[in-house]
Amino acid sequence: MLRGVRSALREAWGDNKRFMVTRDVTIKAIVRLGTDVAAAWGKQIEPGEDSSDLLAKRFAPLEAIAGEFRRDGFYERFPARGQAERVEKIRRRLARELGIARGEAEKAE
């Protein structure tokens, strides 16, 4: 899953001091998003080259919002009282961009 997100967020991913994508708060949100994604897409994805291509295509819409994870103004774009609330806001934003609402994901289970 992380490879798919990495391919979508390209330059924002990694040790890039201008972006907050690989900081703990965003990584936690991405990992939690994984359960929503699995429930919404409803099938097991086996590791391998084919799965990397599939995940890259599925996460491609995230490329459009990579700019929201710039370091400048990040905490204003995702205001929260604490880290847990910020993680949830980021997870919801990513899910919305992928067309996955939490309620839809729970129905798919």
Secondary structure, DSSP 8 states (H G I E B T S, - for coil): -HHHHHHHHGGGSSS-TTB-TTSHHHHHHHHHHHHHHHHHH-S---SSHHHHHHHHHHHGGGGGGGGGGBSTTHHHHS--SSHHHHHHHHHHHHHHHHT--HHHHHHH-
